[in-house]
Amino acid sequence: MEFTDRLLEQFLALAEEKHFGRAAERLAMSQPPLSQAMQRLERGLGVRLLDRGPGGVRLTPAGAVFAVEAQRLLDARAAAVERVRRVARGMEGDVRVGYVSILSHRHLPRLLRAAADELPGLRVHLRQDATAALVEMVRSGALDLAFVRDPSPVPDGLAVHDFAVERIVAALSHEHRLAGAEAIALADLRDDDFALPSAATLPGLAAQGRLACQEAGFTPRCRAEADDLSGLLGYVAAGLCVGLLPEDLRDLAVPGIVFVPLRDTSPHLRTTVGAVHRPDADAAVHRLLNLLTRHARAAPPRGRDHGAP
């Protein structure tokens, strides 16, 4: 037989009140329909649940066990309904998040901490890869969300949620002649060799650096290229080149590198960090985006940091 919530609630009310009249009043119904419902329940189970007497009713041993199980069944159903609703609201479930490696040092920890504090039922599964690969995984549905720097090459059909803008600063070896400066002009580096981002993997950042140098009156002399920002840091730390890199890389504290602000006001000396997702992303994705945006706005301003000696 079907154990509806109403039938289970009727039995439990009777088990607690031990009187048909009081139970019926509690359930806002008359006594005969309640009695009939209990008779159907006992017939359906094939056992006697109640001992009826002139002073009321008492539970049989089978009835006492059924009262416990009926309450468990009601609780489980209520929990299932609530969980489904929480998943639909983006409060629970699984979200697959991709990120480029450098972002794992500042923005990703902020997101994970905020999600753990405010959305503890949400499980975040991480995948690190290059920007182009992450964007393709979002497009194909293999990822729900990807955090990338320089999201300009994102194809049509995907949405980009910009949540941070970072300044570009000069990355110098600690032995560089300008390493101790409070700030420099980009033109001060015109005679230096540069480590530049690959146009294939970081097209936006690569173009920005070249355009900013051209505005400063020179073409950067490229000694090395790298597919990611970690590689560029390696060339700078080796003392072989200078670089133009996002200021948040200071969080890495790479030995041998100092980061010096640029006095230039070129719009090309700013880079965007964005979250890529499908336009039909579910509620959990939007909750993560809201969390990240809120915490990014609340982050304290960055101060001058010369890096590690």
C-alpha positions as CSV (number, residue, x, y, z in Angstrom):
1,M,0.0,0.0,0.0
2,E,1.0,3.6,-0.4
3,F,2.2,5.4,2.7
4,T,1.2,8.9,2.1
5,D,2.4,11.7,4.3
6,R,-1.1,12.3,5.5
7,L,-1.6,8.7,6.5
8,L,1.6,8.6,8.4
9,E,0.9,11.8,10.1
10,Q,-2.6,10.5,11.2
11,F,-1.0,7.4,12.7
12,L,1.6,9.3,14.6
13,A,-0.9,11.7,16.0
14,L,-2.9,8.8,17.3
15,A,0.2,7.1,18.6
16,E,1.0,10.3,20.6
17,E,-2.6,11.2,21.8
18,K,-3.7,7.5,22.4
19,H,-7.2,8.6,21.8
20,F,-9.2,8.9,18.6
21,G,-11.1,12.0,19.6
22,R,-8.1,14.0,20.7
23,A,-6.1,12.8,17.6
24,A,-9.0,13.7,15.3
25,E,-9.3,17.2,16.8
26,R,-5.5,17.7,16.5
27,L,-5.7,16.7,12.8
28,A,-8.7,19.0,12.2
29,M,-10.9,16.0,11.1
30,S,-13.8,14.0,12.4
31,Q,-13.2,10.7,14.3
32,P,-14.9,8.2,11.9
33,P,-12.5,9.0,8.9
34,L,-9.5,8.7,11.2
35,S,-10.7,5.3,12.4
36,Q,-11.3,4.1,8.9
37,A,-7.8,5.3,7.8
38,M,-6.2,3.3,10.7
39,Q,-8.2,0.2,9.7
40,R,-7.0,0.5,6.1
41,L,-3.4,1.0,7.3
42,E,-3.6,-2.2,9.4
43,R,-5.2,-4.2,6.6
44,G,-2.5,-2.9,4.2
45,L,0.3,-4.0,6.5
46,G,-1.4,-7.2,7.6
47,V,-0.7,-6.5,11.3
48,R,-2.5,-5.0,14.2
49,L,-1.0,-1.7,15.2
50,L,-3.5,-0.6,17.9
51,D,-5.2,-2.1,20.8
52,R,-8.6,-0.3,21.1
53,G,-10.4,0.1,24.4
54,P,-13.1,2.2,26.0
55,G,-10.5,4.5,27.5
56,G,-8.5,5.0,24.2
57,V,-5.9,3.1,22.3
58,R,-2.4,1.8,22.9
59,L,0.3,0.7,20.5
60,T,0.9,-3.0,20.0
61,P,4.7,-4.0,19.8
62,A,4.4,-3.8,16.0
63,G,2.6,-0.4,16.3
64,A,5.5,1.0,18.5
65,V,8.0,-0.1,15.9
66,F,5.9,1.3,13.1
67,A,5.6,4.7,14.9
68,V,9.4,5.0,14.9
69,E,9.7,4.0,11.2
70,A,6.9,6.3,10.2
71,Q,8.6,9.2,11.8
72,R,11.9,8.3,10.0
73,L,10.1,8.0,6.7
74,L,8.5,11.4,7.1
75,D,11.8,13.0,8.1
76,A,13.6,11.4,5.2
77,R,10.9,12.7,2.7
78,A,11.1,16.2,4.2
79,A,14.9,16.1,4.0
80,A,14.8,14.9,0.3
81,V,12.4,17.7,-0.6
82,E,14.5,20.3,1.1
83,R,17.7,19.0,-0.5
84,V,16.2,19.1,-3.9
85,R,15.1,22.7,-3.3
86,R,18.6,23.6,-2.0
87,V,20.2,22.2,-5.1
88,A,17.8,24.1,-7.3
89,R,18.8,27.3,-5.4
90,G,22.5,26.5,-5.8
91,M,23.0,25.8,-2.1
92,E,24.1,22.2,-2.6
93,G,25.6,20.0,-5.3
94,D,28.7,19.7,-7.3
95,V,30.4,22.5,-9.4
96,R,33.4,21.8,-11.7
97,V,35.7,24.8,-11.7
98,G,38.8,25.3,-13.9
99,Y,41.6,27.8,-13.3
100,V,44.9,28.8,-14.8
101,S,47.7,28.1,-12.4
102,I,48.7,31.6,-11.3
103,L,45.2,32.4,-10.2
104,S,45.4,29.6,-7.6
105,H,47.5,31.8,-5.4
106,R,45.0,34.6,-4.7
107,H,41.6,34.5,-6.3
108,L,41.0,30.7,-6.0
109,P,41.7,30.5,-2.2
110,R,39.3,33.4,-1.7
111,L,36.6,31.6,-3.6
112,L,37.1,28.3,-1.8
113,R,37.1,30.0,1.6
114,A,33.9,32.0,0.9
115,A,32.2,28.9,-0.5
116,A,33.1,26.8,2.6
117,D,31.8,29.5,4.9
118,E,28.6,30.4,3.1
119,L,27.8,27.4,0.9
120,P,29.0,24.4,2.9
121,G,26.7,22.0,1.0
122,L,28.4,22.9,-2.3
123,R,31.3,20.7,-3.4
124,V,33.8,22.4,-5.7
125,H,35.9,20.1,-8.0
126,L,39.0,21.8,-9.4
127,R,40.8,21.4,-12.7
128,Q,44.0,23.3,-13.7
129,D,44.9,23.9,-17.4
130,A,45.7,26.6,-19.9
131,T,43.2,29.2,-20.8
132,A,42.3,27.9,-24.2
133,A,41.7,24.4,-22.9
134,L,39.6,25.6,-20.0
135,V,37.4,27.7,-22.3
136,E,36.8,24.7,-24.5
137,M,35.9,22.5,-21.5
138,V,33.3,25.1,-20.5
139,R,31.9,25.2,-24.0
140,S,31.7,21.4,-24.2
141,G,30.1,21.1,-20.7
142,A,33.1,19.4,-19.1
143,L,33.5,22.4,-16.7
144,D,30.8,24.6,-15.2
145,L,33.1,27.6,-14.6
146,A,36.6,28.6,-15.5
147,F,38.7,31.4,-14.0
148,V,41.2,32.8,-16.5
149,R,43.3,35.9,-17.1
150,D,42.8,37.9,-20.2
151,P,39.4,36.3,-21.3
152,S,39.3,38.3,-24.6
153,P,39.5,35.2,-26.9
154,V,36.3,33.6,-25.4
155,P,34.1,32.4,-28.3
156,D,30.5,33.4,-28.9
157,G,28.1,31.3,-26.9
158,L,29.9,31.8,-23.6
159,A,29.5,34.5,-21.0
160,V,32.4,36.3,-19.3
161,H,32.0,37.7,-15.8
162,D,34.9,40.1,-15.1
163,F,35.6,40.3,-11.4
164,A,39.1,41.8,-11.0
165,V,41.3,44.3,-12.8
166,E,45.0,44.2,-12.1
167,R,47.7,46.7,-12.9
168,I,50.7,45.7,-15.0
169,V,54.0,46.3,-13.2
170,A,57.6,45.8,-14.1
171,A,59.1,42.5,-13.0
172,L,62.9,42.9,-12.5
173,S,65.7,40.8,-11.2
174,H,66.8,42.0,-7.7
175,E,70.1,42.8,-9.3
176,H,68.6,45.1,-12.0
177,R,69.7,48.7,-11.9
178,L,66.1,49.9,-11.2
179,A,65.2,47.2,-8.6
180,G,65.2,49.7,-5.8
181,A,63.1,52.3,-7.4
182,E,59.7,53.3,-5.9
183,A,58.3,53.6,-9.5
184,I,59.7,53.8,-13.0
185,A,58.6,54.9,-16.5
186,L,58.2,52.1,-19.0
187,A,60.6,54.0,-21.3
188,D,63.3,53.3,-18.6
189,L,63.4,49.7,-19.9
190,R,63.8,50.5,-23.6
191,D,67.4,49.1,-23.6
192,D,66.5,45.9,-21.7
193,D,65.8,42.4,-23.1
194,F,62.2,41.3,-22.4
195,A,60.5,38.0,-21.6
196,L,57.1,38.2,-23.4
197,P,54.0,36.1,-23.1
198,S,53.3,33.8,-26.0
199,A,50.7,35.3,-28.5
200,A,49.3,31.8,-28.9
201,T,48.4,31.1,-25.2
202,L,48.2,34.7,-23.7
203,P,47.2,36.8,-26.7
204,G,45.7,39.6,-24.8
205,L,48.6,40.1,-22.3
206,A,51.1,39.7,-25.2
207,A,49.4,42.4,-27.2
208,Q,49.0,44.7,-24.2
209,G,52.7,44.7,-23.4
210,R,53.8,45.5,-26.9
211,L,51.2,48.2,-27.3
212,A,52.2,49.8,-24.0
213,C,55.8,49.8,-25.0
214,Q,55.0,51.4,-28.4
215,E,53.1,54.1,-26.6
216,A,56.2,54.7,-24.5
217,G,58.2,55.2,-27.7
218,F,60.0,51.8,-28.2
219,T,59.5,48.3,-29.4
220,P,60.4,45.7,-26.7
221,R,63.4,43.6,-27.6
222,C,62.2,40.0,-27.1
223,R,64.8,37.6,-25.8
224,A,62.4,34.9,-24.6
225,E,58.7,33.9,-24.8
226,A,56.8,31.7,-22.4
227,D,53.4,30.0,-22.6
228,D,52.4,30.9,-19.1
229,L,53.3,33.5,-16.5
230,S,55.3,31.0,-14.4
231,G,57.8,30.7,-17.3
232,L,58.1,34.4,-17.6
233,L,59.0,34.7,-13.9
234,G,61.7,32.1,-14.4
235,Y,63.4,34.2,-17.1
236,V,63.2,37.3,-14.9
237,A,64.5,35.5,-11.8
238,A,67.4,34.2,-13.8
239,G,68.4,37.8,-14.5
240,L,68.1,37.3,-18.3
241,C,65.1,39.6,-19.0
242,V,62.6,42.0,-17.6
243,G,58.9,41.4,-17.8
244,L,55.6,43.2,-17.7
245,L,53.4,41.1,-15.4
246,P,50.2,41.5,-13.4
247,E,50.8,43.0,-9.9
248,D,49.1,40.0,-8.1
249,L,52.1,37.8,-9.0
250,R,53.8,39.5,-6.1
251,D,51.9,37.0,-3.9
252,L,54.2,34.3,-5.2
253,A,57.2,35.9,-3.6
254,V,59.6,34.4,-6.2
255,P,63.2,34.7,-4.9
256,G,65.3,37.1,-6.9
257,I,62.4,39.2,-8.3
258,V,61.1,42.6,-7.4
259,F,57.9,44.2,-8.8
260,V,58.1,47.9,-9.5
261,P,55.1,50.0,-10.3
262,L,55.0,51.9,-13.6
263,R,54.2,55.6,-13.7
264,D,52.7,55.3,-17.2
265,T,48.9,55.7,-17.5
266,S,48.4,53.6,-20.6
267,P,45.1,51.7,-20.6
268,H,47.2,48.7,-21.9
269,L,48.8,48.5,-18.5
270,R,45.8,46.9,-17.0
271,T,44.7,43.2,-17.3
272,T,41.3,41.6,-16.5
273,V,40.6,38.4,-14.6
274,G,37.4,36.8,-15.6
275,A,35.1,33.8,-15.0
276,V,33.8,32.0,-18.1
277,H,30.6,30.1,-18.0
278,R,27.7,29.1,-20.2
279,P,24.7,31.5,-20.4
280,D,22.5,28.7,-19.1
281,A,24.7,28.0,-16.0
282,D,22.8,26.7,-13.0
283,A,22.1,28.4,-9.7
284,A,25.3,27.1,-8.0
285,V,27.5,28.8,-10.6
286,H,25.8,32.1,-10.2
287,R,26.1,31.8,-6.4
288,L,29.8,31.3,-6.7
289,L,30.1,34.3,-9.0
290,N,28.2,36.4,-6.6
291,L,30.5,35.3,-3.8
292,L,33.6,36.0,-5.7
293,T,32.5,39.4,-6.8
294,R,31.5,40.4,-3.3
295,H,34.7,39.2,-1.8
296,A,36.8,40.8,-4.6
297,R,35.2,44.2,-3.9
298,A,35.8,43.8,-0.2
299,A,39.5,42.9,-0.6
300,P,41.8,45.5,0.9
301,P,43.9,47.6,-1.5
302,R,47.3,46.3,-2.4
303,G,50.4,48.1,-1.1
304,R,53.9,48.5,-2.5
305,D,55.8,45.2,-2.3
306,H,59.4,44.9,-3.6
307,G,59.3,41.1,-3.5
308,A,62.0,38.8,-2.1
309,P,65.6,39.7,-2.3
